[in-house]
Structures are given as C-alpha cells and as structure tokens.
Amino acid sequence: MPRRRSRLLSAFVGACAVALALTSCASGGSPAPTVTVTVTATPTPTPTPTPTETTAAVTLPTDCDELGTEATRQETVGDMTLQSNGEGFVRPAPDGATLELGCDWIVGEASGVLLLISTADADAVSAAVDGLPAEGYTCQVADDFGAEYCVLPGQNDDSEETIVARDEVWIYMSTVNRNGRAFLSEIVQDIFG
C-alpha cells in the first residue's frame, strides 16, 4: 500500500510542479503574463471591373429588297424601280460617314424614295444632328425607337426629307409624291430592335 501512496504522491507533486511552473504561483510570484495571438485573415482583393460604355446592338440591312415588311415595302416602293445604290447623292450626313446601304427608287418623273443608311462616329452623328435645325429641320426624340427624328418639309405637301440618328447610325430618307413614314418606321425598328 505504501507504494501506491508513493506513486500518487509523486504524481501529485509532479502535477503541482508543472502547475507552479506554468503559473508562477510559487512563493508569491506574480502570474505569468497571458499572451493572446489573434490571426486575422486578410481577404484577397478582387479587381473591380472598369465600367465600359456600351451601345445597343444594331442590325444594319444589306438589301433594299428586304427592308421593312413585305406589305409596307410594296405599298411604298412596290411600283417603283430601284435605280441606284445611292452613291453620289449629296445629302446631310455626319463627318466621316460611310454609306452602308443606299436605295434609290423612282417611278415616272415625279415620284421617288431615296434611302441612305450610313455609319459614323457617335460624336460626329450627334454634332450633325445639332446642325440640322440651322438647315431648316425640326428635330425631336422619337419615343418609339429612342432616336433623334428630324424632318424637313419639301417644297410641296407630298415631299419631305427625314433623318433618324442614334448612336453611330444615320438614316436619311427623302420622299417625293409618296408617304414613306410607315416604311421608315419599320426600317428603324429593324435596325435598333
């Protein structure tokens, strides 16, 4: 029995020695300072994308015989002959404009529709629109397709020049003895969606 007691006493003394060493409580010493280590994870910064200005996608037509709906196209230019691709006509256009599609329809000597669809830098398009009132055009924003809509009445009631401009697209239509507004509206809707 004494061996067992001796072992217990040894274990107790050993435990006390360890406790005293850890806390420095023996002989009235002050407790050891407690060190607390806090590890804070630093989040990896994620790059913030740079906002870019975007313009709505446009679909430019490539064929005069595919413009608008069949019914409206027939009503507007169905009895006319496509005479040329519109090159060489001097009409209001932005600086640096590139003609993408030109359609010049004529019937007889007194009726015709000229359509010129061009592209240019958006700033040049905006500057060209700003200059149209000085040429006699009346301009407003068309709510149905979100573009500038400018009209110059012709010398008679059956003729007018119309320009629709938005972003980098410039659409010019001149009509003589023909109402082309429904046709133009469909063309614009097809381009801007």
Secondary structure, DSSP 8 states (H G I E B T S, - for coil): -HHHHHHHHHHHHHHHHHHHHHH--GGG-----------------------------------GGGSS-HHHHHHHHTTSEEEE-STT------TT-EEEEEEEEEETTTEEEEEEEEE--HHHHHHHHHHGGGGT-EEEEETTTTEEEEEEE-SSTTEEEEEEEETTEEEEEEEESS--HHHHHHHHHHHH-
